[in-house]
Amino acid sequence: MPLRARDGMWHYRFWLDGREYTGNTGEEALPVTLGDTERRKTAASRKRDAAAVVENKARELAMSGRSHELKLQVRPFSEAAANFLAWADSEHRDHPNTPRRLRTSFASLSRFFGNAPVSAILRGHVNDYKAWRRTEHQVAEVTIRHDLHALSKAFGYWIDHNWARENPIGGLRGVEIPSDKDAVRMYVLSREEEVLYFAAARQHPALYDLGRLMLNQGCRPEEVLELQVSDVDLERSQLTIRSGKSRAARRRLWLTAESREICAYRMMRTTSPWLFAGKLPGTHLVKLNGPHGRVLDSLATCKCGRSRNEHQRQKAGDCVEFIEASRLAFVMYDFRHTFATRAAEAGMPVAILAKILGHADLRSVVKYVHVRQEAQDQAMEQFDAHVQNNSGVERSSGFRPVDSAKTGDLEGSSGTSREGVSDRKIN
């Protein structure tokens, strides 16, 4: 540590990341006399004490929230990402879906940032990543939202290890993460769309049963696919979710009549401990996105008005080539959104709906419930009927004029409308 004696005291001077630090250690610098052994020992001791003061000074920089003034350890993104994901596997071992989602996001993040030092990643680079995902991959805003949340979590880990100074994502000065509103990806099926989809899905029995159970019970797709035969109690018509991602998600549900029939049929035909057995012994199905996509493809409509399947069966006619004009587009998770919306429209209390969905926070339920225009109109009709039935005033012709009101009572009035309300401008 650079020390020098000046005016009888030890002074220090050192540099960190191009910044100079100077000061007085407060330790006396005794002159050394070759013949005085005791004095030589005392002087050396004072110098060691002065060096300790300087080391404490550097330590105080970190403890006082000024760790950014200390020298960073350079870590390439690929190496730092591997360390973070290994930590996430251990940290979230009870919730394996969390590290799985992080790895999905880091597949694209690692490809973009490569071996760039994580300490050199700035807000501009993160904005470049957002643009790259939108243009090169044309992903939805919800996907970018997931990627940035994963990267932000990683920066917290890297800052704690002194591999980065600040998190370039979120906060007042960080990169803006797409909001829930911008990133929404929710679709509620109509009754007609439900009939159309499941008619086509019958050729994929596992997909059909998964969709019906999600639509009837409000479960997440992975919760259904990870069900064991022992989780179903047909005698009590109960279903137990044991592999939920949170304490609230681990719950017991009452089976609807259709759900009970589906579970009973699958239990009767399987020799596996899993309700949705996989191809290999002792495994279960993980996802059914492939069959789901093929069903949606089959329902796509040509510009001539025929579906893809009808177009293939009826090749004769003016329209020879299939040109897609419209399609039914939704993800498996939307069965859960549809259940929540229909339950809310049926009058199910929000607190009970939260328990059934496996949410601990009532605010999470609001994101699942899509208020359709038909429901809004019906609610206003019910409100209007309630007002008319309880007011005792005839309102069939609209607002009744107030006989006692004077013309001057309404500022800016320029006459009276046919319903008795002055035609005034409302600011």
C-alpha positions in Angstrom: 0.0 0.0 0.0 1.6 3.4 -1.0 2.5 5.2 2.2 4.8 8.1 2.9 5.9 10.1 5.9 5.0 13.8 5.8 5.1 16.3 8.6 5.6 13.5 11.1 2.6 11.4 10.0 1.9 8.6 7.7 -0.1 9.7 4.6 -1.6 7.4 1.9 -2.3 7.7 -1.8 -3.8 5.0 -3.9 -6.0 4.7 -7.1 -9.0 2.5 -7.8 -10.5 2.5 -11.3 -8.7 5.7 -12.2 -9.8 7.6 -9.1 -7.2 8.9 -6.6 -7.7 8.6 -2.8 -5.4 10.5 -0.4 -5.5 11.1 3.3 -3.8 11.1 6.7 -3.7 7.7 8.5 -3.5 9.4 11.9 -0.4 7.3 12.7 2.8 9.0 13.8 5.8 8.4 11.4 8.8 8.0 13.8 12.3 8.7 12.3 14.4 5.5 12.1 17.8 5.4 13.8 20.0 2.5 12.8 21.4 2.1 16.3 18.1 2.2 18.1 16.5 -1.3 17.8 13.5 -0.5 20.0 12.8 2.7 18.0 13.1 0.7 14.7 10.5 -1.8 16.0 8.1 1.0 17.0 8.4 2.7 13.7 7.7 -0.5 11.8 4.7 -1.2 14.0 3.3 2.3 13.3 3.7 1.8 9.6 1.8 -1.5 9.8 -0.9 0.3 11.7 -1.0 2.9 9.0 -1.4 0.2 6.3 -4.2 -1.3 8.2 -6.0 2.1 8.3 -5.8 2.2 4.5 -7.2 -1.3 4.2 -10.1 -0.4 6.5 -10.7 2.7 4.3 -11.2 0.5 1.3 -13.5 -1.8 3.3 -15.6 1.2 4.4 -16.2 2.1 0.8 -17.9 -1.2 0.3 -19.8 -1.2 3.6 -21.1 2.4 3.1 -22.8 1.5 -0.2 -19.9 2.7 -2.4 -18.8 -0.7 -3.5 -18.9 0.6 -7.1 -15.7 2.4 -6.3 -13.9 -0.9 -5.7 -12.2 -2.8 -8.5 -14.6 -5.2 -10.2 -13.8 -8.8 -11.1 -14.3 -9.3 -14.8 -16.6 -12.2 -15.7 -17.7 -13.0 -19.3 -21.5 -13.2 -19.7 -21.4 -16.9 -20.6 -19.5 -17.8 -17.4 -21.5 -15.5 -15.2 -24.7 -16.9 -16.7 -23.7 -20.5 -15.9 -22.9 -19.6 -12.3 -26.2 -17.8 -11.9 -28.2 -20.6 -13.4 -26.4 -23.2 -11.1 -27.3 -21.0 -8.1 -30.9 -20.7 -9.3 -31.2 -24.5 -9.5 -30.2 -24.8 -5.9 -32.1 -21.7 -4.7 -35.4 -22.8 -6.3 -35.1 -26.6 -6.0 -38.6 -26.8 -4.5 -40.0 -25.0 -7.5 -38.3 -26.5 -10.6 -40.3 -24.4 -13.0 -38.6 -21.3 -11.9 -35.0 -22.3 -13.0 -36.6 -23.9 -16.1 -38.1 -20.5 -17.1 -34.8 -18.8 -16.4 -32.9 -21.2 -18.6 -35.4 -20.6 -21.4 -34.7 -16.8 -21.3 -31.0 -17.3 -21.0 -30.9 -19.3 -24.1 -31.5 -16.1 -26.1 -29.6 -13.8 -23.7 -26.5 -15.9 -23.9 -26.6 -16.0 -27.7 -26.9 -12.2 -27.9 -24.4 -11.1 -25.2 -21.9 -14.0 -25.8 -18.6 -13.4 -23.8 -19.1 -9.7 -23.2 -18.1 -8.8 -19.6 -21.3 -8.4 -17.5 -19.8 -5.2 -16.0 -19.7 -3.7 -19.5 -23.4 -4.3 -20.3 -25.2 -0.9 -20.3 -28.8 0.2 -20.8 -28.1 0.7 -24.5 -27.1 -2.9 -24.9 -30.2 -4.1 -23.2 -32.3 -1.9 -25.4 -30.5 -3.4 -28.4 -31.4 -6.9 -27.1 -35.1 -5.9 -27.0 -34.9 -4.7 -30.6 -33.1 -7.9 -31.6 -35.8 -10.1 -30.1 -38.6 -8.1 -31.7 -37.1 -8.0 -35.2 -35.2 -11.2 -35.5 -37.5 -13.5 -33.6 -40.7 -11.4 -33.6 -41.6 -12.5 -30.1 -44.5 -11.1 -28.1 -43.9 -8.4 -25.4 -44.6 -10.9 -22.7 -41.6 -13.0 -23.8 -39.4 -9.9 -23.7 -40.8 -9.2 -20.2 -39.8 -12.6 -19.0 -36.3 -12.2 -20.5 -35.7 -8.9 -18.8 -36.9 -10.1 -15.5 -34.5 -13.1 -15.7 -31.6 -10.7 -16.6 -32.5 -8.3 -13.8 -32.5 -11.2 -11.3 -29.1 -12.3 -12.6 -27.6 -8.8 -12.2 -28.6 -8.9 -8.6 -26.6 -12.0 -8.2 -23.6 -10.6 -10.1 -23.6 -7.3 -8.1 -23.4 -9.3 -4.9 -20.3 -11.1 -6.3 -18.7 -7.8 -7.4 -19.0 -8.7 -11.1 -21.1 -5.8 -12.0 -21.7 -2.3 -10.5 -25.4 -1.6 -11.2 -28.5 -3.2 -12.7 -29.3 -1.6 -16.0 -32.8 -2.9 -15.9 -35.8 -1.3 -14.2 -35.8 1.6 -11.7 -35.8 5.3 -12.5 -32.8 5.1 -14.8 -32.9 1.5 -16.0 -34.3 -0.1 -19.1 -38.1 -0.1 -19.1 -39.7 -3.6 -18.8 -42.9 -4.1 -20.8 -45.8 -3.7 -18.4 -48.4 -6.3 -17.7 -50.8 -4.4 -19.9 -48.4 -4.3 -22.8 -47.3 -7.9 -22.2 -50.8 -9.4 -21.8 -51.3 -12.7 -23.6 -54.7 -13.8 -22.7 -57.6 -15.3 -24.7 -61.0 -16.4 -23.5 -62.7 -19.0 -25.6 -66.4 -18.5 -26.6 -68.7 -21.5 -26.4 -68.6 -21.9 -30.2 -64.8 -21.9 -30.3 -64.7 -24.4 -27.4 -67.0 -26.8 -29.4 -64.9 -26.3 -32.6 -61.6 -26.9 -30.9 -62.5 -30.0 -28.9 -64.2 -31.6 -31.9 -60.8 -31.4 -33.7 -58.9 -32.4 -30.6 -60.6 -35.8 -30.3 -57.9 -37.3 -32.4 -55.4 -36.5 -29.7 -56.9 -38.1 -26.5 -54.3 -36.7 -24.1 -54.7 -33.2 -25.4 -58.5 -33.5 -25.3 -58.5 -34.7 -21.7 -55.9 -32.1 -20.6 -57.9 -29.3 -22.1 -61.2 -30.4 -20.5 -59.6 -30.8 -17.1 -58.1 -27.3 -17.3 -61.4 -25.8 -18.5 -63.4 -27.6 -15.8 -61.0 -27.2 -12.8 -58.9 -24.1 -13.6 -55.6 -26.0 -13.2 -52.3 -25.1 -14.7 -51.2 -27.5 -17.5 -48.2 -28.8 -15.6 -50.4 -29.4 -12.5 -52.6 -31.8 -14.6 -49.8 -33.5 -16.4 -48.0 -34.2 -13.1 -51.0 -35.8 -11.4 -50.6 -39.3 -10.1 -53.3 -41.8 -9.8 -53.2 -41.6 -6.0 -54.0 -37.9 -6.3 -57.5 -38.7 -7.5 -60.2 -39.7 -5.0 -63.2 -40.8 -7.1 -65.2 -41.8 -4.0 -65.0 -38.3 -2.6 -64.8 -36.6 -6.1 -61.6 -34.9 -5.0 -58.4 -33.9 -6.8 -55.2 -33.1 -4.9 -52.6 -30.9 -6.4 -49.3 -31.8 -4.7 -46.7 -30.4 -7.1 -47.8 -26.7 -7.0 -45.2 -24.0 -7.5 -46.2 -22.3 -4.2 -47.9 -23.2 -0.9 -51.2 -21.7 -2.2 -50.9 -23.8 -5.4 -50.8 -27.1 -3.4 -54.6 -27.5 -2.9 -57.5 -29.9 -3.1 -60.3 -29.4 -5.7 -63.7 -30.8 -6.0 -64.1 -32.7 -9.3 -66.9 -31.7 -11.7 -68.9 -34.5 -13.2 -67.0 -34.4 -16.6 -63.6 -34.3 -14.8 -64.6 -37.3 -12.7 -65.4 -39.3 -15.8 -62.2 -38.3 -17.5 -60.1 -39.3 -14.5 -61.9 -42.6 -13.9 -61.4 -43.6 -17.6 -57.7 -42.8 -17.5 -57.2 -44.6 -14.2 -58.9 -47.6 -15.6 -56.7 -47.8 -18.7 -53.3 -47.0 -17.2 -50.8 -49.2 -15.5 -48.5 -46.3 -14.7 -48.6 -44.3 -11.4 -49.1 -41.2 -13.6 -52.5 -40.1 -14.8 -50.9 -38.9 -18.1 -48.2 -41.5 -18.6 -45.3 -40.8 -20.9 -43.8 -43.0 -23.6 -41.1 -44.3 -21.4 -41.9 -46.4 -18.3 -42.2 -44.4 -15.1 -42.5 -41.0 -16.9 -45.3 -38.6 -17.5 -46.1 -36.2 -20.3 -44.4 -32.9 -20.0 -46.2 -30.7 -22.6 -48.6 -31.1 -25.5 -47.8 -28.0 -27.4 -47.2 -29.9 -30.6 -50.7 -31.6 -30.8 -52.3 -28.3 -29.7 -50.6 -26.4 -32.6 -51.6 -29.1 -35.1 -55.3 -28.8 -34.0 -55.1 -25.0 -34.5 -53.6 -25.5 -37.9 -56.4 -27.8 -38.9 -58.9 -25.1 -37.9 -57.3 -22.3 -40.0 -59.7 -20.9 -42.6 -58.8 -20.3 -46.2 -59.9 -17.1 -48.0 -62.5 -19.3 -49.7 -64.2 -19.9 -46.3 -63.2 -23.6 -45.9 -61.0 -24.9 -43.1 -57.7 -26.5 -43.9 -59.0 -30.0 -43.5 -62.0 -29.3 -45.7 -59.7 -27.7 -48.3 -57.6 -30.9 -48.4 -60.7 -33.1 -48.7 -62.3 -31.0 -51.4 -59.6 -30.1 -53.8 -62.0 -29.4 -56.7 -63.2 -25.9 -57.2 -61.9 -22.4 -58.0 -59.7 -22.2 -54.9 -56.8 -24.7 -55.5 -54.2 -23.3 -53.1 -54.9 -22.9 -49.4 -54.4 -19.2 -48.5 -54.9 -18.7 -44.7 -57.3 -15.9 -44.0 -58.1 -16.5 -40.3 -57.4 -18.9 -37.5 -58.1 -19.6 -33.9 -55.0 -18.6 -31.9 -54.5 -19.2 -28.2 -52.2 -21.1 -25.9 -53.0 -24.0 -23.6 -52.9 -21.7 -20.6 -55.9 -19.8 -21.9 -58.1 -22.7 -20.8 -57.3 -21.6 -17.3 -58.1 -17.9 -18.2 -61.4 -19.1 -19.7 -62.3 -21.0 -16.5 -61.5 -18.0 -14.3 -63.6 -15.6 -16.5 -66.5 -18.0 -16.6 -66.4 -18.6 -12.9 -66.4 -14.8 -12.2 -69.3 -14.3 -14.6 -71.2 -17.1 -12.7 -70.8 -15.1 -9.5 -68.1 -17.0 -7.8 -66.5 -14.8 -5.0 -63.0 -13.6 -5.8 -61.6 -15.0 -2.5 -62.9 -18.5 -3.4 -61.8 -18.2 -7.0 -58.2 -17.3 -5.8 -58.1 -20.5 -3.7 -59.3 -22.7 -6.6 -56.7 -21.1 -8.9 -54.0 -21.6 -6.3 -53.2 -17.9 -5.8 -52.3 -16.4 -2.4 -52.8 -12.8 -3.6 -56.2 -11.7 -4.7 -54.6 -9.2 -7.1 -53.3 -12.1 -9.2 -56.9 -13.2 -9.9 -57.7 -9.9 -11.6 -55.1 -10.7 -14.2 -56.8 -14.0 -15.0 -60.4 -12.6 -15.3 -61.2 -11.0 -18.6 -64.4 -8.9 -18.4 -66.1 -9.5 -21.7 -68.4 -6.8 -23.3 -71.4 -9.1 -23.0 -70.9 -9.4 -19.3 -70.6 -5.6 -18.9 -73.8 -5.1 -20.8 -75.6 -7.7 -18.8 -74.4 -6.2 -15.6 -75.7 -2.7 -16.6 -79.0 -4.2 -17.6 -79.3 -5.8 -14.1 -78.3 -2.5 -12.5 -80.9 -0.6 -14.5 -83.6 -3.1 -13.6 -82.6 -2.9 -9.9 -82.8 0.9 -10.0 -86.2 0.9 -11.7 -87.6 -1.7 -9.3 -86.5 0.1 -6.2 -86.9 3.8 -7.0 -90.7 4.0 -7.4 -90.3 6.5 -10.2 -91.3 5.9 -13.8 -88.2 6.0 -15.9 -89.3 4.4 -19.2 -88.9 7.7 -21.1 -85.5 8.6 -19.7 -84.7 11.4 -17.3 -87.7 13.3 -16.1 -87.5 17.1 -16.2 -87.3 18.9 -12.9 -90.3 21.3 -12.7 -88.8 23.5 -10.0 -85.6 24.2 -11.9 -85.2 27.6 -13.3 -83.6 28.4 -16.6 -80.8 30.3 -14.8 -80.0 27.3 -12.6 -78.1 25.7 -15.5 -75.2 27.8 -16.7 -74.7 28.1 -20.4 -78.1 26.6 -21.1 -79.5 27.2 -24.6 -82.8 25.5 -24.4 -84.4 22.2 -23.2 -84.0 18.9 -24.9 -86.9 16.5 -25.5 -85.9 14.6 -22.3 -86.0 17.7 -20.2 -82.3 18.1 -19.7 -80.8 21.5 -20.7 -78.5 21.3 -23.7 -75.5 22.7 -21.9 -71.9 22.1 -22.5 -70.2 19.9 -20.0 -66.5 20.5 -19.4 
